[in-house]
Amino acid sequence: MNEKELKIISHLRKDARVSLASISQEVGMPISTVYDRIIRLHQNNIIKRQTILVDFSKLGYHHHVKLALKIEKSQKVELINFLKNNHSVNTIHEINNSFDLLIETYHQDIKTYIEFIDNLQECFDIIEMNEYQIIDEIQNEKFFLFKE
């Protein structure tokens, strides 16, 4: 990957809606070349999708939690499918250091979070669970591929 492609990705990470003309000017490439590079980055699955970052609390989801889960190996696939289909689950990571999964969830309030946990524990044999209540999101999606 060359420096100009890293610059293109950096601009898209700052704002996925940035215009091709703006990127073209900043990177010093014709708009058609920028477009072709972005298409190639999508085709090579380097850019998986273009999305937005949401302030969930402004949408009424005030309870943000990350859970580290250790589960019976025989239930892992079933749990992952359950989590993938649960509207409260934002991210799922497979991790190490004695836990199997790290999940991020958003809930309207503590009551809906407790209902989620109760449902999780009723359906699966959770060996161990560490929960981390997120008080404030200080920084998100700030990893820089190219420093300007």
Summary of the structure (lengths in Angstrom):
residues: 148
radius of gyration: 19.6
end to end distance: 16.6
largest distance: 57.2
contacts: 341
relative contact order: 0.17
helix: 43%
strand: 20%
